[in-house]
């Protein structure tokens, strides 16, 4: 089993780095993409291309994974979380914008009384298998059953650590609307979501709701859940603008000039939720190093940054605490306000938790 797990994690690392991409599409899937200007030669493409990878690169990553020091890739202690109840959430005021980090890139919002979820992953593993693959370092602070009715679920792309089949199936009965990138609606329909409950987006498309403008914006990444569906669905980031607050959620992305364009069109942002984790020098095109995450925040004209995509799953070759250590040091150097909440902390956008180096108490001496 250990050998199988090692092989699986190697493949997952390759997928995180963008090395596994199959370009074949069915006729139906090709038709779905025809309306997008980002769809070329049978697949979706980035505005700023990512570097093509070869079998030689594949072998280099495999060799590195099997020879790398695995020390502290996962915590050997129980990490802190603040457990939540439905009663706590319902007690929050309906005349403001609340946020709760659920772990990795999963976030719960209470937007003027409505509950929204960003990339909800509640399963124990970020994997197609329940018995193998990256396992959570900590539980979620609240279960799906305990959550109040959800008005909206927003998905950034279809990778397993962002689009979780079991979570979606559990959310079907209590969610009014799912907002997804082009093509992802196909999976949701298979999992029981009614077609009328799904809205799919191309980059730069937006909708206006009772409480906010929601826009789907570009990122520099890729998609795929198997060896045969690479880039058949779109990927991206989300902008949420109410009458008082403006929030950006990066999904996954390599650094690119699109951050400046988003900042110019929708910024400045009171809060940016920026990917800071699962990075490596071998795949800089699709995941940002902490230095690039900070620059993305600057490009977006962000006020406060919360680093996400860290502290929950082992998806790369760095230690579990390195992303938070590096990004907080860089933020201090650039005089950037950064918030690093414990999983389950309840925050208001206008009164965010300051930097708390909570992880340092759990690092090895």
C-alpha positions in Angstrom: 0.0 0.0 0.0 2.8 2.4 0.7 4.3 1.9 -2.7 0.8 2.4 -4.3 0.4 5.6 -2.3 3.8 6.9 -3.3 3.0 6.3 -7.0 -0.4 7.9 -6.7 1.1 11.0 -4.9 3.8 11.2 -7.6 1.1 11.3 -10.2 -0.9 13.9 -8.2 2.2 16.1 -7.9 2.6 15.9 -11.6 -1.0 16.9 -12.1 -0.6 19.8 -9.7 2.3 20.9 -11.7 0.5 20.6 -15.0 2.5 17.7 -16.5 -0.5 15.5 -17.2 -2.6 17.0 -20.0 -4.6 15.0 -22.5 -5.9 17.2 -25.4 -8.6 15.0 -26.9 -12.2 16.1 -26.7 -15.5 14.6 -27.7 -17.8 16.4 -30.2 -20.2 17.4 -27.5 -17.4 18.9 -25.4 -15.9 20.7 -28.4 -19.3 22.3 -29.0 -19.5 23.5 -25.4 -16.2 25.5 -25.9 -16.9 27.0 -29.3 -18.5 30.1 -27.8 -15.3 30.9 -25.8 -12.5 32.9 -27.3 -10.2 30.9 -25.0 -11.0 27.6 -26.7 -8.6 26.7 -29.5 -7.7 23.5 -31.3 -10.0 21.4 -29.2 -9.1 22.7 -25.7 -9.2 25.7 -23.4 -6.0 27.7 -23.3 -4.4 30.3 -21.1 -4.0 33.9 -22.4 -0.4 33.7 -21.2 0.7 30.2 -22.3 2.3 27.8 -19.9 5.5 25.9 -20.7 5.0 22.6 -22.5 6.3 19.7 -20.6 8.0 16.6 -21.9 8.4 13.0 -20.8 11.9 13.9 -19.7 10.4 16.5 -17.4 8.0 13.9 -16.2 10.9 11.6 -15.2 12.7 14.5 -13.5 9.7 15.2 -11.3 9.3 11.5 -10.5 12.9 11.2 -9.5 12.8 14.3 -7.4 9.7 13.1 -5.6 11.2 9.7 -4.7 14.5 11.1 -3.6 13.3 14.3 -1.8 13.5 14.7 2.0 9.9 14.1 3.2 10.6 15.7 6.7 7.7 17.9 7.8 5.7 17.6 4.7 2.9 16.8 7.1 2.4 17.9 10.7 3.1 15.3 13.3 0.9 17.1 15.8 -2.8 18.0 15.9 -3.3 21.5 14.3 -5.7 24.0 15.9 -9.2 24.6 14.6 -12.2 26.4 16.0 -15.2 24.2 15.7 -18.4 26.0 14.5 -22.1 25.4 15.0 -25.0 26.4 12.9 -26.3 28.5 15.8 -23.0 30.5 15.7 -23.4 31.2 12.0 -27.0 32.1 12.3 -26.2 34.5 15.1 -23.9 36.6 12.9 -25.5 39.8 11.7 -27.2 39.9 8.3 -26.1 43.4 7.6 -22.4 42.7 7.0 -20.0 40.4 5.2 -18.5 37.5 7.2 -15.9 35.0 6.2 -14.7 31.6 7.6 -11.6 29.7 6.3 -12.6 26.0 6.2 -9.2 24.7 5.2 -7.1 24.6 2.0 -9.0 26.9 -0.5 -12.4 26.2 1.0 -14.1 29.3 2.4 -17.6 30.0 3.8 -19.1 33.4 3.3 -22.1 35.0 4.9 -22.9 37.8 2.5 -25.6 40.0 4.0 -27.6 37.0 5.3 -26.8 34.6 2.4 -24.4 31.7 2.9 -21.9 31.1 0.0 -19.2 28.5 -0.3 -16.0 28.8 -2.3 -14.4 25.6 -3.6 -16.0 23.4 -0.9 -13.9 20.3 -0.1 -15.1 18.4 2.9 -13.8 14.9 2.1 -11.0 13.4 4.0 -8.8 13.1 0.9 -8.2 15.3 -2.1 -8.4 12.3 -4.4 -10.6 10.2 -6.6 -10.2 7.4 -4.0 -11.5 7.3 -0.5 -8.6 5.0 0.6 -5.6 6.6 -1.1 -4.2 10.1 -1.8 -3.5 13.2 0.2 -5.3 13.1 3.5 -6.5 16.2 5.5 -4.2 17.4 8.3 -7.3 18.5 10.2 -11.1 18.1 10.0 -13.4 20.8 8.7 -14.7 23.1 11.5 -18.2 22.3 10.5 -19.9 19.5 8.6 -22.1 20.0 5.5 -25.1 18.6 7.4 -24.6 21.2 10.1 -24.4 24.1 7.6 -27.4 26.4 7.1 -29.0 26.4 3.6 -26.5 27.6 1.0 -27.4 30.2 -1.5 -24.4 29.9 -3.8 -21.5 27.6 -4.4 -18.6 29.0 -6.5 -16.1 26.7 -8.1 -12.8 27.9 -9.5 -11.8 24.7 -11.5 -12.2 21.0 -11.4 -9.1 19.6 -9.7 -9.8 17.3 -6.8 -8.7 19.7 -4.1 -11.2 22.3 -5.4 -14.1 20.3 -6.9 -15.1 17.5 -4.5 -17.7 15.1 -5.8 -18.9 13.9 -2.4 -19.2 17.4 -1.1 -21.2 18.5 -4.2 -23.5 15.5 -3.9 -24.2 16.4 -0.2 -24.8 20.0 -1.1 -27.3 19.3 -3.8 -30.3 19.3 -1.5 -29.4 22.4 0.4 -27.9 24.7 -2.3 -29.9 27.1 -4.5 -27.3 27.8 -7.1 -23.9 26.6 -8.4 -21.6 29.0 -10.3 -18.9 27.2 -12.3 -16.4 27.6 -15.2 -17.5 26.5 -18.6 -17.6 22.7 -18.9 -17.8 22.0 -15.2 -21.6 21.9 -15.4 -21.3 18.4 -17.0 -19.9 16.9 -13.9 -22.4 18.6 -11.6 -25.3 17.3 -13.7 -23.9 13.8 -13.4 -23.7 14.2 -9.6 -27.4 15.2 -9.3 -27.4 19.0 -9.6 -30.4 20.2 -11.7 -29.4 22.0 -14.9 -31.5 25.1 -13.9 -29.4 25.4 -10.7 -26.2 25.8 -12.6 -24.7 28.9 -14.2 -21.5 28.5 -16.2 -19.1 31.3 -16.9 -16.4 32.3 -19.4 -13.7 34.7 -18.3 -14.9 38.3 -17.8 -18.6 37.3 -17.6 -20.5 38.5 -14.5 -24.0 38.5 -12.9 -25.6 40.9 -10.5 -27.4 39.4 -7.6 -29.5 40.9 -4.8 -26.4 41.5 -2.7 -23.4 41.6 -5.1 -21.8 41.6 -8.5 -20.1 38.3 -9.1 -17.5 38.1 -11.9 -15.5 35.1 -13.2 -12.0 36.3 -14.1 -8.9 34.6 -15.6 -6.2 32.6 -14.0 -3.1 30.9 -15.4 -3.7 27.2 -14.7 -5.2 24.1 -16.3 -8.0 21.5 -15.7 -8.5 17.8 -15.6 -9.6 15.0 -13.3 -8.1 12.1 -15.2 -5.6 11.2 -17.9 -8.2 11.8 -20.6 -9.9 15.1 -19.9 -7.1 17.6 -19.7 -8.3 21.2 -20.3 -11.8 20.2 -21.4 -13.2 22.6 -18.8 -12.2 26.1 -18.0 -10.5 27.4 -14.9 -10.4 30.9 -13.3 -10.9 33.2 -10.3 -13.8 35.0 -8.7 -14.6 38.7 -7.9 -17.3 39.5 -5.4 -18.3 43.2 -5.1 -21.1 44.3 -2.7 -22.1 47.9 -2.1 -19.5 48.1 0.6 -16.9 45.3 0.1 -14.8 44.0 -2.7 -13.2 40.5 -2.5 -11.0 38.5 -4.9 -10.6 34.7 -4.8 -7.7 33.4 -6.9 -8.5 29.7 -7.3 -5.2 28.3 -8.5 -2.8 30.2 -10.8 0.7 30.8 -11.9 1.8 34.5 -11.8 0.6 36.4 -14.9 -0.2 39.9 -16.2 -3.9 39.1 -15.8 -3.7 40.1 -12.1 -3.1 43.7 -13.1 -6.0 43.6 -15.6 -8.3 42.3 -12.9 -7.1 44.9 -10.5 -7.7 47.7 -13.1 -11.2 46.5 -13.9 -12.5 45.5 -10.5 -10.1 46.7 -7.9 -9.1 47.9 -5.5 -10.0 44.9 -3.3 -10.6 45.1 0.5 -9.5 41.4 0.7 -7.7 39.0 -1.6 -7.7 35.3 -1.0 -4.5 34.3 -2.8 -3.1 30.8 -3.6 0.1 30.3 -1.5 1.0 26.7 -1.4 1.7 23.5 -3.6 4.3 25.5 -5.4 7.7 24.4 -6.8 10.4 25.8 -9.1 9.5 22.9 -11.5 6.0 24.2 -12.1 6.1 28.0 -11.7 3.6 28.5 -14.6 0.6 27.1 -12.8 1.3 27.7 -9.1 2.8 30.8 -7.6 5.8 31.0 -5.3 5.1 33.1 -2.2 7.0 36.1 -3.7 4.6 35.9 -6.7 1.6 35.6 -4.5 2.5 38.9 -2.8 3.1 40.5 -6.1 -0.3 39.3 -7.3 -1.9 41.0 -4.3 -0.1 44.2 -5.2 -1.2 44.0 -8.8 -4.8 43.4 -7.7 -4.6 46.6 -5.6 -5.5 44.6 -2.5 -5.8 46.0 1.0 -5.5 42.8 3.1 -4.4 39.4 1.9 -5.3 35.9 3.2 -3.0 33.2 1.9 -5.0 30.1 1.0 -4.2 26.7 -0.6 -2.0 25.7 2.3 -2.0 23.9 5.7 -4.5 21.1 4.8 -3.2 18.7 2.2 0.3 17.6 1.2 0.4 18.5 -2.5 4.0 19.5 -3.2 7.6 19.0 -1.9 7.8 21.9 0.6 7.1 21.5 4.3 3.5 22.1 5.5 4.4 25.3 7.3 6.7 26.9 4.7 4.1 28.8 2.7 2.8 30.6 5.8 6.3 31.4 7.0 7.5 32.7 3.7 4.5 34.8 2.8 4.2 36.5 6.2 7.9 37.5 6.0 7.5 38.8 2.5 4.3 40.7 3.5 6.2 42.4 6.3 9.0 43.4 4.0 6.5 45.0 1.6 4.3 46.5 4.3 1.3 44.5 3.3 -1.5 43.7 5.7 -1.9 40.0 5.9 -4.4 37.9 7.8 -3.6 34.3 8.7 -6.6 32.9 10.6 -6.9 29.6 12.3 -9.3 27.3 10.5 -12.8 28.1 11.8 -12.1 31.7 12.8 -15.0 34.0 12.0 -14.0 37.3 10.5 -15.7 40.4 9.2 -14.2 41.9 6.1 -14.1 45.4 7.7 -12.4 44.0 10.8 -10.0 41.2 9.7 -7.9 39.2 12.1 -4.3 40.4 12.1 -1.3 38.2 11.3 -1.1 35.4 13.9 1.9 33.1 13.6 -0.2 30.2 15.0 1.7 27.6 13.0 5.1 28.4 14.7 4.0 26.6 17.9 3.6 23.4 15.8 6.8 23.6 13.9 9.7 21.3 14.9 12.4 22.8 17.1 
